Amino acid sequence: MPPPDMASSLPFSYEEFSEWFDDYTRALLAPALKAARKALSEHLDRELPEQQRVRVAVSPGRTKTKARTWKKLNDKYVDRIEHLVDVPAVVDDLVGLRIVCTNRSDVDRVVDLIEGMQEFVDGEAPVLAPCSGTVKDWRGEEKPSGYRAYHVNLCTSVSQATEWHVVTCELQIRTLMQESWGELTHEDTYKPGATVPPLVSTLSRRMADLMATIDDIAEDLRSELDRLSEDSLLETDSSQDGAANVAEREAVTDFLRGKVGELRGPTTLATLAWELQREFGREITDGWFGYGNFKNLLKFAVPDARVSIDPPSYVLPAGFDAISSVERRSGVPRAVTLLNEIDRSFPLVASGQWPLLFDVVARATRQVTWEGPADMRVVNELSRVARDIALEQGKRLPRAHPQYVVRGLSSVHELTPDMDSTEVQEKFFELTLPRAATLGLPDADLRELKRWLLGKGS
């Protein structure tokens, strides 16, 4: 018998539903959860450099409980259910997965990866595919409760006898702080139908806003650490002579030769340095064995490796051919795809969003006051202001996108107060086009890239 509060107007009894739900969970929901989690983890493993992958965790996931499913059917879907087989088509979160990221920029990066996947096509049996029209994005504009996250439905396939069945899974992507807020409040205060005292709602919202502020601080800290790490790869440290252990230096150079030899495309210096430090310890950064910086050490270990100059610096394996190495994404220039594969923070946005991006960055430079070269505090403030300007215009723009433009201009000392959008655009061209040219792309690809950044498509 159902619990006392489970009286129903559905066209079947709780006993009938209970038996069906148990069978359906065993046959399809549990296998779908396992398959979707495995495919999602493998996709992240393949697409994210390891030093970024460690900041992204995939939850074990869950299948919705019988009691909650029954309650949801009665609360929301009585008019849409005629038979038990209608339930999976109506309730789209019978399987739930969650990705928890260290920083907001990691969330944005993972969202870009998910949105770049091939969408589900009716009649096919995908390994994992986003479902069109199911995005619920509360990153830039949170819910009244303070909830901030990104939701999308993914479809996966499960075999049963001789047939494949498509099962929908709800994926949530959020930061550690958002996850903490959810753990502390969501179960008790924000489940549908719950009656929440005003004081509880107020305190919960205050806590959500405080955690959002911590997210901002964490993002600023991550940006500064990334900048310091990037600088340490290129700037010579003359105060250290480096380790004198010849055997260890040979082991390090052999390690680098092996890593570069395994490359099938460009990778950032930061990625190689991170892998080296993980293998041998951070103490190897003291003088980099007498070579002063990581770039010099790399050039010694792999003389034929090509290394770009402008940050974020990257290494190209010997014989790298940009044209044959990258698979075009539909509607996206080859240069854009390649730059994003090398540097996942490169904004993979629609062509028409670039003018907006340049405009809000320019407006931010006229609202934020600073003197001298823009330090990381200024970069972060400009990024936040640019994002807020976009929101005021009714446009959602992840903070990571203006931050990429601002940080890039700052790295080559081209970021100044009171810029206009044309100036921001031209300076960004001067930064981006040479990077693409270094990859060996032909002039036609560079012209296509420029049209894309102008907002004129490919």
N, C-alpha and C positions, 0 to 999 in steps of 0.2 A: 504494500500500500504506500502511496506517496505521503510525505509529511503533511501535516494539517494545513499549511499555508500554500499547498500546491493544487488547490482546486483549479479546474481547467475548463476552457470552452473549446479546446482542440477536438478534432474529429476522431481522436483515438485516446485510449486510456493511458494512465501512467504506466501500468503493467506492460501494455503493448509497446509503449515507447522504450521502457527500460530494457526489455529483451532485445528490441531492434538496436538500441544504442550500444549495448554490450557487444553484439555481433559486429556492428559497423566499426566500432573502435578497434576491435581485435583484427578485423580483416583489412581495414584501410587506414584509419586514422593513425594508429601506432606505427605501421610501416611508412606512412607518408611523413610523419615527424622525423623518423630516422633518416629517410632518403633526403628530405629537404635540408636537414641540418648538415648532412655529409656533403651535399652539393654546394651549399652556401659556404661552408668552411673551406672546401677545395677551391672555390672561386676566389675567396679572399687570399688564400695561400698563393695562388697563381698571380693575382693582380697587384698585391701590395708588397713593396720591399719589406724585408724582415723587420727592420727597425720600426716600421709603421705597423706591421702586422701584430707585433707584441702589444700594441696599444688598443687592439680591437679584439673583444672577446665575444664568442657566440655562446649563448645560453644553452643549457640542455633542452629547453623548450618544454611544452606541455600539451596534452590534449585536454579539451574543456571537460569539466566534470559533468556527470549526468544531471545533478541537481541544478547547476547553473544553466545548463542548456535548456532544461525544462522550464525554468523560470523565465529565461530570455524569450522562449517561444511564446509563453503566455503574456508577457509584458509588452512585446513589440510585434509579433508576427502571426497572431491568431488568424487575421484575415488573409494571410498569404499561404497558409498551410492547408492542403486538402488530404495529403497522404504522408506517411512517414518518409517516403523517398524524396519529398520536397525539402526536408530539413537541411541537407548539406548545401543546397542551392540558396537557401535563405540565410542561414547562419554561417558567415564567412570566417569565423575565428574558432572553429572547432579544433584547429591545430594552431598553436602559437609559438613563434620564435622571437628571440630578442638579441640584438647586438648592442653591447655596451662599450662605449669608446672613452678613452681618457680625456680627450679634448673635443671642443666643438669643431675644430678643423678636421679632426678624424671623422666625426659624424658626416660632415659635408663631403669628405672624400669617399666614404662608403656609400653615401646616397648617390653620388655621381656614378659609382660602379654599378649599383643596382639599376639606376635609370639607363645605363648604357647597355644593359642586357636586352636580348631579343624578346619582345613582348609575346605573351601567349596568343596563339592563333587557335580558334575553335576548331576542333576536329583533330588536333595534333596531340601527341603525348610527350610533353617536354620533360627534361630532367629538372629544370627550374626556370621559370619565366615569370616576369611581373605581369599582373593583370591590368589592362588598360582602365583608366578612370577610377582607380581605387586609392590613389594617394591622398593621405590626410597629413598635411604638413603644418606642425605647430612649432617650428624652429624660430621663425622670425616674429610670429604673432601668436602668443600662447593662448590656451583656453582660459576662460574666466577663473577657473580653479588655480591657475598657475602652471598647469601641465604643459611641458615642452617636450616634443619628440617628433619623430617622422614615422608614419605608418604606411605600409603598402601591402597589398595581397600578392602572394606568389603562388603559382600553380606548379605542382609536381605530379609525377605519374607513379602509380603502383600497379603491379601486375596481380591479377587474380584469375586463376585457371588460365584460359587462353586469351584473356582480354586485359587491356590497360584501362585503368580508371584515373581520371584527373581529380586531384584533391587540392582544395584551396587552403593556404596557410597565411595567417596574418603575421607580418614581420614588423617589429618595433625597433627603431634605432634611436638611441639616446646616450647622453654622457653619464659618467659615474655619478655626478651630482644629481642629475635628473633621476637616475636609478635609485639613489639614496632617498630622495624625496618620495618617490613612488613606493619604496619599501616601508617608509615611515608613515605614509598617509593614505595611500590609494585603497588598500584593502578595507580600511575603517571608514573612510569618508566619501569616497567618490565612486563607489559602485552604483550602477543605475538603481534608482528607487530608494536609495538611502536618504533618510532625513537627518540633516547635519545642523547642529546648533550654530547660531551665528558666530559665536566666539571661536569655535573649532574651525570654521571656514576662514575666519580672519587670520588666525594663527597659522593655519596651513598655507594660506596665500603668502603671508609674510615670510615663511620659511622657504617657499618656492622662489620668491624674489631674491632672498639672501643667497640661496644656492646658485641662482643665475648670476649674481654678482661674483661669486666664487669661480664660476665657469669663466667669466670675463678675465679674472685675475690669472686663472690657470692657463688661459689662452695666451695672455701676455707673457707669462713665464715661459711657456713652450716656445713662443716666437723668439724670445731673447736667447734661450738656450740653443735653438737652432741657428741663430745668427752667430753666436759665439763659436759653435761647432764648425760652421762654414768658414769663419775667419781663421780658425786654427788650422784648417787644412791647407791654406794658401800663404799665410803670413809666417815668415821665417823667424824662429825663436833662437836668437844668437846667444842667449844666456845659458843654454844647455848644450853640452857636447854630445849627448846621446849615450846610449848604453854601449859598453865596450865588449859585450858578449858576442863574439863573432858567430858562434854556432846559432845563437838565437836570431841574429840578424839574417843569417842564411835561411833559417826556418821561416822567418817573416817574408823574405823576398820570394821563397818558393811558394808560400801561401798565396801571395798576391799574383804571381804568375799563373797559378792554378785557377784563381777566381776570374782573372781577366780572360784566360783561355776558355773558360766555360761560358762567357758572355755571348749572347746571341743578338744583343742590341746594346745601346747606350745605357749607362747607369750612373747615378750621381756619385761624386767622390765621397759624399757623406755616407752612402750605403756601404761602399768598400771599407771606409775607415771604421764604421760601426762594426762590421763583421770581423775586422782585424783586431779591434779592441776586445771584442767578445771572446776571441780565440786566445789572445796573448795577455790581456789585462790592460788597464788604462795607463799603466806606467810607461808603456812604449811611446806615449805621446810626449814624453820628456826629451825633446830634441829629435825625436823620430830617428834614432840610431845615428845621429850626427848629420842627418840630411836637412835638419831645420824645420821642414814641414812635410805634410803627408804627400803633397804633389811631387816634391823632389824625390821622396822615397819611392813613390810609384814609378816615376820616370826611370829611376835606376833599376828597379825590379823588372819593368816591362818597357824597354826603350822604344818599341814600335807602337805603344799605345798613344792614341790621340786624346788630348785633354783640352777642354774648352777653357776660355779665360774668364768670361763674365759669370758671376754667380747667378743661380746655383750651378757650380761647375760639375761637369760630368766627363766620363771617359768613354771613348768609342773603341771597340775591339778592332784589331788589325783586320783590314779588308772589309770593314763594315760598309754595306750598300743600303742606303736609306730607302731607295725606291723599292727594292725587293723585300725589305725586312718588315715593312708595316702593312697590315691589311686595312684597307680603307673602311671606315664606318660610313654608313649611308648618310649622305648629305653633309659630311664633315671633311674638310680638306685634309690631305695626307699630312701636311706639316702640322696641323693642329693635333691630329691623332698621335703623331710621333712625339711632339713636345709634351703631351699629356702622359704618354707612356714613360718618358724619361723622368718627368717631374710631375707627380700626381697632383700637386697643388696648382698646376697650370689650369686656369678655368676652362672647363669643357662646357661652354655655354653656347646657346644658339647665337648665330651671327647678329641678329637684331638686338641682342642684349649688350653688345660691346659699347655702342654709343651711350646707353644709359650708364654703364660702368664708368666710362671716362667722364661723363657729366657729373655724377655724384662725387667722384674723387676730386674733380676741379672745385666743386662747390664746397667740399670739406676743407680744401686748402685755404678757402676764403673765410672760413668760420673758426678754424683752429689757429691760435697764435703761437709762433715759436721763432727762435733766432738761431742762426748758424745751421750746421748740418742736422738733419732730422735723425734723432736717436730712436731707439725702439719704443720709448714712451710716446713720442710724436707719431710714429708709424701706427701704433695701436689705437691712439686717439683718433687719428684720421680715418682709420678703418671703421671704427664704431660710428663716427659721425656720418660717413658715407653710407653705411648700412641704414642708419636712421633716416637719412634724407630720402633714400629709396622707399622706405616704408611709408613716409609721409606722402609720397606720390602714389601709394597703393601698389608698389612693386616690391615683391619679396626678392631680396638679394643676399645670399649668405655672406657673412662678414669676411669669409676666407677669400672671396673674389676681389673686393676692393683692396684687401690687404695684400694680395699678390701684386697688384699694380703699384700700390704705394711702396711696398717693400722693394720691388724691382727698381723703381725710379730712385729710391733712397740709396740703393747699393751702388749706383753709378753717379751719385751726387747730382741728380737731375730733379730732385724734389724740392720745390721752393714754394713760399707762400703766394697766395693770390694768382694761381694758375687758372687758365680757362680750359675748356674741354678740348679744343683743338691742340693746345700746347701739350696737355696730358697725352693725347692720342699720338702726336708726333714723337714725343719722347719715348713712349712705349714702343712705337715702331722701331726707333733707333736701337732699342734694347733687344727686341724680340727677333727682328728679321736677321740680324747677324748670327744669332744663336741657331736659327733654322738653317742658315747658309752653311754654318760649320758642320752640320750633319751631312752635307753633300747633296742637298736637295737641288734640283734644277731650277732655273729662273721661273719657269711656269708655275711651279709649286709655291715659290716665294710671292709671286703676283697674286696667286689664289689666296694665300694667307693674308696678304694685305687687304684684299677685297673683303675677306671674312671679318677682319678686325674693324673695317670701316662700316660694317653692318650691312654690306651689300650681298651677302651670301657668297657661295663659292663659284 
